[in-house]
Amino acid sequence: MTNPDGVVVGCTATLSCEIDGKRVSITEVGDVERPGDNNGSSLKSASSDALKRCAMRLGLGLHLWSQENYYLSSSLEKRRADG
């Protein structure tokens, strides 16, 4: 996406992966906080933002945000043990 001056201000990204045997695709939008003269670095910033948003929607990196409150892995391990 460009503004009227042709400066890159954002983009979309689609992340496709397989989760539990099902194909999942997430599309998100990334933006550029401070669009500059260099469309290459602006596009890199926007694409990185869009990819991070896709990953977040899939729950990737959730343990980094929740820190000691993250319980999913221990809950899944307990469920497997009780199996």
N, C-alpha and C positions, 0 to 999 in steps of 0.2 A: 504494500500500500504506500502510495506517495501523496504528498500534499500538492497543492496547485503549482508549486515551484519545482516539482520533480524530486523533492527530498524524501527519502524513505522514512516513514514514521511508524510502520508496523508491518506485520505479516501474519499469516496463519500457518499452523503446523498440524500434521496428523501423525499420531503415534499409534502404530498397530502392533499388537503382541498377542500371545496366546496365554490365557489364564485358565487353569483347570480344564484344558482341552477345548476351550472356546476362544474363537478369534474376537478380539475386542479392538475397536478403533476409537480414538478420542481426538477431536479437533479443537484446538484452542487458538486464541489470538495473542500475539505478543506485541508490545509497543516499545518505542524508543523514548526514554525519559527526556533526553536532550538531543534532538536531531541536529546533526552538524553538517559540515561540508562533504564529509566522506560517506557516501552511500554504502560502501562495503562494511565499514564498522557499524553503521546504523542497522544494516540488515543482520549482521552478526548479533548485535544486541537484541533486536526484535525476535530473531529466531531462537536464541537462547531462552528468552522470556517465554515464548510460546511452548517450547519443549518442556521447560520446568512446570508450566501450568498443566500440560498433558500428564506429566508424571505425577503431579500432585493429585489430579483427578482420579488416577489409578491407585492412589495411596502409597506410592513409592516415596521413601524417605520419611514416612510418618513417624518412625521411631526417633528421628533427629529432632522433630518438633516437640514430641511428647516427653522425651528424655526418660526420667524414672517412672513416669506414669504410663509408659507403654506396656501393655499386657498381652497383646495379640499372640506373640510367639510363645509365651509361657502357657497361654490358654490353649493354643493348638497342640503343644507338646503334651499337655495334660489330657486332652481329648484323644490323642493317638495312644497314649498309655492306657487309658480306660477302654479303648477300642473295642 
